[in-house]
Amino acid sequence: MGREGFALVRRAWELGCRFDAWTSEFDFSLWEQAAADCGLDLADVACESFPLDARLPWDHTSPGVSKGFLQREWRRAAQGVTTPDCTRTSCVGCGVCPTLGVANVIQEARA
């Protein structure tokens, strides 16, 4: 999906999609309606393949993680392997902590 993705996101927003990362706010039927309005099939969008080194729409932003880490995560996901939560285990090497100057371990409260 290229620039037509913007039309999809905008249409979903126009239909009321807000705070969709919250399960209580997510309404898949609105996304289906937005896709239909834009002439897109969400199954096709989800199954679209592209080379891992392709320039992606968000490559111009700085999410804090390296492209190499995202590529590694994609390969792990394709194999059904999950990455542990680094706040509970060791660093997974995403690159966010050094970029932000923070530590990845949540410390327990002192007694």
VENSULFEN-V992106 format. One line per field, one symbol per residue. ss: DSSP state (H for helix, E for strand, C for the rest). A space follows every 50 residues. Layout:
BEGIN
ss = ???
END
This chain:
BEGIN
ss = CCCHHHHHHHHHHHCCCCCCCCCCCCCHHHHHHHHHHCCCCHHHHHHCCC CCCCCCCCCCCCCCCCHHHHHHHHHHHHCCCCCCCCCCCCCCCCCHHHHH CCCCCCCCCCC
END
